[in-house]
Amino acid sequence: MVNVLLNDIVTVNKNHLTTGIVGTKYLLEVLSAINRTDLAYELMIETTYPSFGYMVANTATTLWYTPTFLAYIYPDKINKKSSFRSGSHGMVQSTLP
């Protein structure tokens, strides 16, 4: 099961998160529990789309809660219910040692 997870993260998704704002915390906890904090760190510092680093590189100060991060670049295409202020969902700092 662990090998499937690691393959999904590294090979299938090229070190990009696919967990959403709720699942990220739990993914980081699992990676920490299996002594893969190196991979958790790589997920957090990734700067290509989609990633936390991509949002930061594009001037985000909170997590973007939109169907796609590209909504920031193409604001005329965003859903009016989208929000660029979801800081409370991004609490992952306590997960990593």
TORFI-886558 format. One record per residue: residue number from 1; residue in one letter; x, y, z of N, C-alpha, C in turn. Coordinates in nm, 3 decimals, m for minus. Layout:
N
SITE | n | res | n_X | n_Y | n_Z | ca_X | ca_Y | ca_Z | c_X | c_Y | c_Z
SITE | NUM | A | X | Y | Z | X | Y | Z | X | Y | Z
...
END
This chain:
97
SITE | n | res | n_X | n_Y | n_Z | ca_X | ca_Y | ca_Z | c_X | c_Y | c_Z
SITE | 1 | M | 0.082 | m0.119 | 0.000 | 0.000 | 0.000 | 0.000 | 0.087 | 0.126 | 0.000
SITE | 2 | V | 0.194 | 0.125 | 0.080 | 0.283 | 0.241 | 0.087 | 0.348 | 0.266 | m0.048
SITE | 3 | N | 0.390 | 0.158 | m0.114 | 0.455 | 0.174 | m0.245 | 0.359 | 0.234 | m0.348
SITE | 4 | V | 0.233 | 0.200 | m0.339 | 0.133 | 0.257 | m0.430 | 0.121 | 0.407 | m0.406
SITE | 5 | L | 0.115 | 0.446 | m0.279 | 0.107 | 0.588 | m0.244 | 0.230 | 0.663 | m0.295
SITE | 6 | L | 0.347 | 0.611 | m0.267 | 0.471 | 0.678 | m0.309 | 0.480 | 0.687 | m0.461
SITE | 7 | N | 0.440 | 0.582 | m0.531 | 0.440 | 0.586 | m0.678 | 0.344 | 0.692 | m0.729
SITE | 8 | D | 0.227 | 0.702 | m0.666 | 0.128 | 0.802 | m0.706 | 0.184 | 0.944 | m0.689
SITE | 9 | I | 0.251 | 0.968 | m0.578 | 0.305 | 1.101 | m0.551 | 0.420 | 1.133 | m0.646
SITE | 10 | V | 0.518 | 1.044 | m0.653 | 0.642 | 1.073 | m0.725 | 0.629 | 1.054 | m0.876
SITE | 11 | T | 0.576 | 0.941 | m0.918 | 0.573 | 0.909 | m1.061 | 0.450 | 0.964 | m1.133
SITE | 12 | V | 0.334 | 0.933 | m1.078 | 0.210 | 0.973 | m1.145 | 0.190 | 1.125 | m1.141
SITE | 13 | N | 0.209 | 1.185 | m1.022 | 0.179 | 1.327 | m1.006 | 0.302 | 1.416 | m0.996
SITE | 14 | K | 0.420 | 1.361 | m1.016 | 0.545 | 1.438 | m1.023 | 0.562 | 1.534 | m0.906
SITE | 15 | N | 0.541 | 1.483 | m0.783 | 0.555 | 1.561 | m0.659 | 0.459 | 1.679 | m0.648
SITE | 16 | H | 0.339 | 1.661 | m0.700 | 0.235 | 1.762 | m0.687 | 0.124 | 1.706 | m0.598
SITE | 17 | L | 0.070 | 1.790 | m0.513 | m0.039 | 1.750 | m0.425 | m0.167 | 1.724 | m0.505
SITE | 18 | T | m0.238 | 1.622 | m0.468 | m0.370 | 1.593 | m0.526 | m0.471 | 1.568 | m0.415
SITE | 19 | T | m0.439 | 1.615 | m0.295 | m0.519 | 1.584 | m0.178 | m0.626 | 1.687 | m0.145
SITE | 20 | G | m0.616 | 1.804 | m0.200 | m0.710 | 1.909 | m0.163 | m0.673 | 1.969 | m0.029
SITE | 21 | I | m0.749 | 2.069 | 0.012 | m0.713 | 2.144 | 0.132 | m0.735 | 2.066 | 0.260
SITE | 22 | V | m0.819 | 1.966 | 0.259 | m0.844 | 1.887 | 0.380 | m0.746 | 1.771 | 0.392
SITE | 23 | G | m0.721 | 1.702 | 0.282 | m0.638 | 1.582 | 0.286 | m0.489 | 1.605 | 0.299
SITE | 24 | T | m0.441 | 1.724 | 0.268 | m0.297 | 1.751 | 0.272 | m0.239 | 1.725 | 0.410
SITE | 25 | K | m0.304 | 1.770 | 0.512 | m0.256 | 1.749 | 0.650 | m0.235 | 1.600 | 0.677
SITE | 26 | Y | m0.329 | 1.518 | 0.635 | m0.322 | 1.375 | 0.662 | m0.215 | 1.307 | 0.576
SITE | 27 | L | m0.199 | 1.351 | 0.455 | m0.091 | 1.297 | 0.371 | 0.044 | 1.325 | 0.435
SITE | 28 | L | 0.064 | 1.445 | 0.484 | 0.191 | 1.480 | 0.548 | 0.214 | 1.399 | 0.674
SITE | 29 | E | 0.108 | 1.371 | 0.749 | 0.119 | 1.287 | 0.868 | 0.162 | 1.145 | 0.831
SITE | 30 | V | 0.104 | 1.091 | 0.724 | 0.140 | 0.957 | 0.678 | 0.285 | 0.954 | 0.632
SITE | 31 | L | 0.325 | 1.052 | 0.553 | 0.464 | 1.056 | 0.505 | 0.561 | 1.066 | 0.623
SITE | 32 | S | 0.526 | 1.142 | 0.722 | 0.610 | 1.153 | 0.841 | 0.616 | 1.019 | 0.915
SITE | 33 | A | 0.504 | 0.950 | 0.927 | 0.498 | 0.822 | 0.998 | 0.581 | 0.714 | 0.929
SITE | 34 | I | 0.595 | 0.723 | 0.796 | 0.675 | 0.623 | 0.724 | 0.816 | 0.674 | 0.695
SITE | 35 | N | 0.856 | 0.775 | 0.770 | 0.991 | 0.832 | 0.757 | 1.022 | 0.886 | 0.618
SITE | 36 | R | 0.924 | 0.950 | 0.557 | 0.945 | 1.013 | 0.426 | 0.919 | 1.163 | 0.436
SITE | 37 | T | 0.974 | 1.223 | 0.542 | 0.962 | 1.368 | 0.556 | 1.034 | 1.440 | 0.443
SITE | 38 | D | 1.131 | 1.373 | 0.381 | 1.198 | 1.431 | 0.264 | 1.099 | 1.455 | 0.152
SITE | 39 | L | 1.009 | 1.359 | 0.130 | 0.908 | 1.373 | 0.026 | 0.802 | 1.476 | 0.066
SITE | 40 | A | 0.766 | 1.478 | 0.192 | 0.672 | 1.579 | 0.240 | 0.728 | 1.718 | 0.215
SITE | 41 | Y | 0.856 | 1.734 | 0.244 | 0.922 | 1.863 | 0.221 | 0.921 | 1.898 | 0.072
SITE | 42 | E | 0.950 | 1.802 | m0.013 | 0.948 | 1.827 | m0.158 | 0.809 | 1.872 | m0.204
SITE | 43 | L | 0.705 | 1.811 | m0.150 | 0.569 | 1.852 | m0.184 | 0.542 | 1.997 | m0.143
SITE | 44 | M | 0.595 | 2.037 | m0.030 | 0.571 | 2.172 | 0.020 | 0.650 | 2.279 | m0.055
SITE | 45 | I | 0.766 | 2.243 | m0.110 | 0.847 | 2.345 | m0.179 | 0.833 | 2.342 | m0.331
SITE | 46 | E | 0.755 | 2.251 | m0.384 | 0.732 | 2.245 | m0.529 | 0.678 | 2.379 | m0.577
SITE | 47 | T | 0.727 | 2.428 | m0.690 | 0.684 | 2.559 | m0.739 | 0.612 | 2.555 | m0.873
SITE | 48 | T | 0.594 | 2.437 | m0.930 | 0.521 | 2.431 | m1.056 | 0.375 | 2.397 | m1.027
SITE | 49 | Y | 0.288 | 2.433 | m1.118 | 0.145 | 2.414 | m1.105 | 0.108 | 2.266 | m1.100
SITE | 50 | P | 0.023 | 2.223 | m1.012 | m0.037 | 2.292 | m0.899 | 0.044 | 2.266 | m0.771
SITE | 51 | S | 0.067 | 2.367 | m0.693 | 0.143 | 2.351 | m0.569 | 0.128 | 2.475 | m0.481
SITE | 52 | F | 0.165 | 2.459 | m0.353 | 0.169 | 2.574 | m0.264 | 0.269 | 2.676 | m0.316
SITE | 53 | G | 0.385 | 2.627 | m0.359 | 0.490 | 2.715 | m0.409 | 0.446 | 2.794 | m0.531
SITE | 54 | Y | 0.363 | 2.735 | m0.613 | 0.310 | 2.804 | m0.730 | 0.225 | 2.923 | m0.687
SITE | 55 | M | 0.143 | 2.900 | m0.584 | 0.059 | 3.010 | m0.534 | 0.146 | 3.123 | m0.479
SITE | 56 | V | 0.247 | 3.085 | m0.401 | 0.337 | 3.186 | m0.343 | 0.410 | 3.262 | m0.454
SITE | 57 | A | 0.457 | 3.190 | m0.555 | 0.528 | 3.254 | m0.666 | 0.438 | 3.351 | m0.742
SITE | 58 | N | 0.307 | 3.332 | m0.730 | 0.212 | 3.419 | m0.796 | 0.142 | 3.512 | m0.698
SITE | 59 | T | 0.216 | 3.553 | m0.596 | 0.178 | 3.656 | m0.498 | 0.069 | 3.618 | m0.399
SITE | 60 | A | 0.040 | 3.490 | m0.383 | m0.062 | 3.451 | m0.285 | m0.013 | 3.476 | m0.143
SITE | 61 | T | m0.101 | 3.522 | m0.059 | m0.070 | 3.535 | 0.083 | m0.160 | 3.444 | 0.167
SITE | 62 | T | m0.258 | 3.381 | 0.104 | m0.341 | 3.277 | 0.164 | m0.358 | 3.169 | 0.058
SITE | 63 | L | m0.415 | 3.056 | 0.095 | m0.439 | 2.950 | m0.003 | m0.555 | 2.990 | m0.093
SITE | 64 | W | m0.541 | 2.957 | m0.220 | m0.650 | 2.985 | m0.313 | m0.748 | 2.870 | m0.307
SITE | 65 | Y | m0.872 | 2.901 | m0.287 | m0.977 | 2.801 | m0.283 | m1.063 | 2.820 | m0.407
SITE | 66 | T | m1.014 | 2.767 | m0.517 | m1.083 | 2.779 | m0.645 | m1.077 | 2.645 | m0.716
SITE | 67 | P | m1.159 | 2.624 | m0.818 | m1.152 | 2.499 | m0.892 | m1.014 | 2.476 | m0.953
SITE | 68 | T | m0.943 | 2.581 | m0.982 | m0.809 | 2.570 | m1.037 | m0.728 | 2.691 | m0.997
SITE | 69 | F | m0.599 | 2.670 | m0.970 | m0.513 | 2.782 | m0.934 | m0.504 | 2.883 | m1.047
SITE | 70 | L | m0.525 | 2.840 | m1.168 | m0.514 | 2.931 | m1.282 | m0.619 | 3.041 | m1.281
SITE | 71 | A | m0.717 | 3.027 | m1.195 | m0.818 | 3.132 | m1.183 | m0.753 | 3.264 | m1.144
SITE | 72 | Y | m0.641 | 3.258 | m1.075 | m0.570 | 3.380 | m1.039 | m0.518 | 3.451 | m1.165
SITE | 73 | I | m0.469 | 3.372 | m1.257 | m0.412 | 3.429 | m1.379 | m0.522 | 3.471 | m1.477
SITE | 74 | Y | m0.633 | 3.397 | m1.477 | m0.743 | 3.426 | m1.567 | m0.868 | 3.460 | m1.487
SITE | 75 | P | m0.870 | 3.576 | m1.420 | m0.981 | 3.609 | m1.329 | m1.117 | 3.615 | m1.396
SITE | 76 | D | m1.122 | 3.639 | m1.524 | m1.251 | 3.645 | m1.593 | m1.315 | 3.507 | m1.605
SITE | 77 | K | m1.239 | 3.401 | m1.576 | m1.291 | 3.266 | m1.589 | m1.330 | 3.203 | m1.455
SITE | 78 | I | m1.311 | 3.275 | m1.344 | m1.338 | 3.213 | m1.214 | m1.486 | 3.210 | m1.182
SITE | 79 | N | m1.521 | 3.114 | m1.101 | m1.656 | 3.102 | m1.050 | m1.675 | 3.213 | m0.946
SITE | 80 | K | m1.784 | 3.282 | m0.947 | m1.807 | 3.393 | m0.854 | m1.808 | 3.348 | m0.708
SITE | 81 | K | m1.825 | 3.218 | m0.683 | m1.824 | 3.167 | m0.547 | m1.683 | 3.128 | m0.502
SITE | 82 | S | m1.585 | 3.144 | m0.587 | m1.447 | 3.110 | m0.552 | m1.392 | 3.210 | m0.452
SITE | 83 | S | m1.293 | 3.166 | m0.377 | m1.232 | 3.251 | m0.278 | m1.080 | 3.238 | m0.284
SITE | 84 | F | m1.012 | 3.349 | m0.264 | m0.867 | 3.347 | m0.257 | m0.821 | 3.359 | m0.112
SITE | 85 | R | m0.910 | 3.334 | m0.016 | m0.876 | 3.350 | 0.126 | m0.914 | 3.225 | 0.203
SITE | 86 | S | m0.826 | 3.127 | 0.206 | m0.854 | 3.003 | 0.279 | m0.738 | 2.966 | 0.369
SITE | 87 | G | m0.687 | 3.062 | 0.442 | m0.572 | 3.037 | 0.528 | m0.594 | 2.932 | 0.633
SITE | 88 | S | m0.713 | 2.919 | 0.686 | m0.738 | 2.824 | 0.795 | m0.725 | 2.680 | 0.749
SITE | 89 | H | m0.740 | 2.655 | 0.621 | m0.731 | 2.517 | 0.572 | m0.588 | 2.474 | 0.544
SITE | 90 | G | m0.495 | 2.563 | 0.551 | m0.358 | 2.531 | 0.514 | m0.266 | 2.503 | 0.630
SITE | 91 | M | m0.318 | 2.468 | 0.743 | m0.236 | 2.448 | 0.861 | m0.163 | 2.315 | 0.855
SITE | 92 | V | m0.041 | 2.316 | 0.802 | 0.037 | 2.193 | 0.789 | 0.168 | 2.199 | 0.866
SITE | 93 | Q | 0.200 | 2.312 | 0.924 | 0.330 | 2.327 | 0.987 | 0.351 | 2.234 | 1.106
SITE | 94 | S | 0.247 | 2.195 | 1.175 | 0.264 | 2.108 | 1.292 | 0.287 | 1.963 | 1.254
SITE | 95 | T | 0.269 | 1.929 | 1.127 | 0.282 | 1.791 | 1.081 | 0.427 | 1.748 | 1.068
SITE | 96 | L | 0.510 | 1.837 | 1.018 | 0.650 | 1.802 | 0.992 | 0.736 | 1.829 | 1.114
SITE | 97 | P | 0.833 | 1.739 | 1.139 | 0.920 | 1.760 | 1.256 | 1.012 | 1.879 | 1.240
END
